[in-house]
C-alpha cells in the first residue's frame, strides 16, 4: 500500500468517525428536547425516594430553590441526564459499527459481550442507588434533625432542588461507573495484563482500595460508602471467576 492509499484510508476513517459522532450527537439532542418536555415528571421520579422516606414522619416536607434560575437549570440537567442515559446504548452501537469492520471474527466475538454488558451493569448500579441506597441514606441524614429541646431552635431539613439532583446524579454515576469493574478486569485479562492468580493474591489490597474509592466517590456517610463498597467486593470476586473462565477458554483454544 503506497502513501496515497494510506492517506485515503485515514481520511475515510475520519469521515466515518465524524458521521458516527454526528449521528450520536443528533440522537442525544433529539432525546434531550423530548426529555425536557417531561423534565418535571423525570425530576419527580428522582425525588420519589425522598418522598417515600419522609411520608410517614408527620412533618410537612418540601424542596426549595434560592435562585430564580435554579429550577430551570435543574430541569435542563435532569433532561440531559435522562437523554444521555437513554442514548448510551445507541452511542455504544455507533462505536461498535465504527470498529467492527477492522476486527477479525474472533475479536468481534470477544468484544461484543462487553458492549452489551456495559450499559446493563450501569443500569444495575443506578437501580441499586434508587431503590436501596438513597432511601437508607435519606433516613440516615434525617436522623440528625432536632426538635429544638436541646438546641433551643429546631433543626429541620430544607432540601434544595439543585443540590438534591446533584446528589442523586453523583451517586448514580459513581455506582454505574464502579459497576464496570468486571468489564475492566476481564478486558485486562484478555490482553494479558492480569490473571486470576494475580487478582487472588492482591485481594487484601483491593479491599482497601475499594473502600478508599467508595469514600471518595460518595458523600461522607457510612450508608452510601458501605453500600458501594460491598457490591464492588462482590463484583471483584465475580471478576476472578470471569478471568479464570477466560484463561481456561484461551488454554482450550491453544490446545485445539
C-alpha positions in Angstrom: 0.0 0.0 0.0 1.5 3.3 -1.1 1.4 6.6 0.8 -1.5 7.9 -1.2 -3.6 4.9 -0.4 -2.7 5.2 3.3 -3.8 8.8 3.4 -7.0 8.0 1.6 -7.8 5.2 4.1 -7.1 7.5 7.0 -9.3 10.2 5.6 -12.1 7.7 5.0 -11.8 6.5 8.7 -12.0 10.1 9.9 -15.1 10.7 7.7 -16.7 7.6 9.1 -15.9 8.6 12.7 -17.3 12.1 12.1 -20.5 10.6 10.7 -20.9 8.3 13.7 -20.2 11.2 16.1 -22.8 13.5 14.3 -25.4 10.7 14.5 -24.8 10.2 18.2 -24.9 13.9 18.9 -28.2 14.4 16.9 -29.7 11.4 18.7 -28.7 12.9 22.0 -30.1 16.4 21.1 -33.5 14.9 19.9 -33.9 13.0 23.2 -32.8 16.0 25.2 -35.6 18.1 23.7 -38.1 15.3 24.3 -37.0 14.8 27.8 -37.2 18.5 28.6 -41.0 18.4 27.9 -41.2 15.7 30.7 -38.5 17.2 32.9 -40.9 17.8 35.8 -42.0 14.2 35.7 -38.4 12.9 35.5 -37.5 15.0 38.4 -40.5 13.8 40.3 -39.3 10.2 39.6 -35.9 11.0 41.1 -37.5 12.8 44.1 -39.7 9.7 44.9 -37.1 8.0 47.2 -37.0 11.2 49.3 -40.8 11.5 49.3 -41.2 7.8 50.3 -38.6 8.1 53.1 -40.4 11.1 54.7 -44.0 10.4 54.0 -44.8 9.0 57.4 -42.6 11.2 59.7 -45.5 13.6 60.4 -43.6 16.7 59.1 -44.5 18.9 56.2 -41.7 18.5 53.6 -40.8 20.5 50.6 -38.0 21.1 48.2 -36.8 24.7 47.8 -34.8 26.8 45.4 -33.0 30.0 46.3 -32.1 31.4 42.9 -34.5 32.4 40.2 -32.9 30.2 37.6 -32.2 27.2 39.8 -35.2 25.1 38.9 -34.9 25.9 35.2 -31.2 24.8 35.2 -32.1 21.7 37.3 -34.7 20.7 34.7 -32.0 21.1 32.0 -29.6 18.9 33.9 -32.2 16.2 34.5 -33.2 16.3 30.8 -29.6 15.9 29.7 -29.0 13.2 32.3 -32.1 11.2 31.1 -31.2 11.8 27.4 -27.6 10.5 27.9 -28.9 7.5 29.9 -31.3 6.6 27.0 -28.8 7.2 24.2 -25.9 5.4 25.8 -26.8 2.1 24.1 -27.1 3.9 20.7 -23.7 5.5 21.2 -22.2 2.1 22.0 -23.8 0.7 18.8 -22.2 3.6 16.8 -18.8 2.8 18.4 -19.3 -0.9 17.5 -20.2 -0.1 13.9 -17.0 2.0 13.6 -14.6 -0.5 15.0 -16.2 -3.8 13.8 -15.1 -3.7 10.2 -11.5 -3.7 11.3 -11.8 -6.6 13.6 -11.4 -10.3 12.9 -14.3 -12.6 13.6 -12.9 -13.9 16.9 -12.2 -10.3 18.0 -15.8 -9.4 17.3 -17.0 -12.3 19.4 -14.6 -11.2 22.3 -15.6 -7.5 22.3 -19.4 -7.6 21.6 -20.4 -9.1 25.0 -18.7 -6.2 26.8 -20.6 -3.6 24.7 -23.8 -5.3 25.8 -22.7 -5.8 29.4 -21.5 -2.2 30.0 -25.0 -0.5 29.9 -26.6 -3.4 31.8 -24.1 -3.0 34.7 -24.5 0.7 34.7 -28.3 0.3 34.9 -28.0 -2.2 37.8 -25.8 0.3 39.6 -28.4 3.0 39.1 -31.2 0.7 40.3 -29.2 -0.1 43.5 -28.9 3.6 44.2 -32.5 4.4 43.5 -34.2 1.5 45.3 -31.8 0.8 48.2 -29.0 3.3 48.8 -30.9 6.6 48.5 -33.8 5.6 50.9 -31.3 4.4 53.5 -29.1 7.5 53.1 -32.0 9.9 53.4 -33.2 8.3 56.6 -29.7 8.4 58.0 -29.3 12.1 57.2 -32.8 12.9 58.6 -31.8 11.3 61.8 -29.8 14.4 62.6 -32.8 16.6 62.7 -33.7 18.1 66.1 -36.9 19.2 67.7 -35.2 22.1 69.5 -35.3 20.7 73.0 -31.5 20.5 73.3 -30.6 23.1 70.6 -33.1 25.9 71.5 -34.2 26.0 67.9 -35.4 23.1 65.8 -33.1 21.7 63.1 -35.0 20.7 60.1 -34.0 19.8 56.5 -35.0 22.2 53.8 -33.6 20.4 50.7 -32.7 22.4 47.7 -33.8 21.3 44.3 -30.4 21.5 42.6 -28.5 20.0 45.5 -30.8 17.0 45.7 -30.4 16.3 42.0 -26.7 16.7 42.1 -26.5 14.2 45.0 -28.7 11.6 43.1 -26.7 12.1 39.8 -23.4 11.8 41.6 -24.4 8.6 43.3 -25.9 7.0 40.1 -22.8 7.8 38.1 -20.5 6.7 40.9 -22.3 3.3 41.2 -22.8 2.9 37.5 -19.1 3.5 36.6 -17.9 1.4 39.6 -20.1 -1.5 38.4 -17.9 -1.6 35.3 -15.2 -3.4 37.4 -15.8 -6.9 35.9 -15.7 -5.4 32.4 -12.4 -3.7 33.0 -10.7 -6.7 34.7 -11.9 -9.1 32.0 -10.5 -6.9 29.3 -7.2 -6.6 31.1 -7.2 -10.4 31.4 -7.8 -10.8 27.6 -4.7 -8.6 26.8 -2.6 -10.4 29.4 -2.2 -7.6 31.9 -3.7 -9.6 34.8 -4.7 -13.2 35.6 -6.8 -14.9 38.2 -3.9 -15.7 40.4 -2.8 -12.1 40.4 -6.3 -11.0 41.4 -6.5 -13.6 44.2 -3.1 -12.6 45.7 -3.9 -8.9 45.6 -7.4 -9.3 47.2 -6.4 -7.7 50.6 -5.0 -4.6 48.8 -8.1 -4.4 46.6 -10.4 -4.3 49.7 -8.5 -1.2 51.0 -8.6 0.4 47.5 -12.3 -0.2 47.1 -13.2 1.3 50.5 -11.0 4.3 49.8 -12.6 4.7 46.4 -16.1 4.4 47.9 -15.2 7.2 50.4 -14.1 9.5 47.6 -17.0 8.8 45.2 -19.8 9.1 47.7 -20.9 11.6 50.4 -19.2 11.3 53.8 -21.7 8.9 55.4 -21.3 5.2 56.1 -24.5 4.2 54.3 -23.5 5.1 50.8 -19.9 4.2 51.3 -20.6 0.7 52.6 -23.5 0.4 50.0 -20.9 1.0 47.2 -18.0 -1.0 48.7 -19.9 -4.3 49.3 -21.3 -4.6 45.8 -17.8 -3.8 44.4 -16.2 -6.5 46.6 -18.8 -9.0 45.2 -18.1 -7.9 41.7 -14.4 -8.3 42.3 -14.9 -11.9 43.3 -17.1 -12.5 40.3 -14.4 -10.9 38.2 -11.9 -13.5 39.4 -14.3 -16.3 38.2 -14.7 -14.4 34.9 -11.0 -14.1 34.4 -10.5 -17.8 35.3 -13.1 -18.7 32.7 -11.2 -16.6 30.0 -8.0 -18.3 30.9 -9.5 -21.8 30.6 -11.1 -20.9 27.3 -7.8 -19.5 25.9 -6.0 -22.6 27.1 -8.5 -24.8 25.4 -8.3 -22.8 22.1 -4.5 -23.0 22.2 -4.6 -26.8 22.7 -7.1 -27.3 20.0 
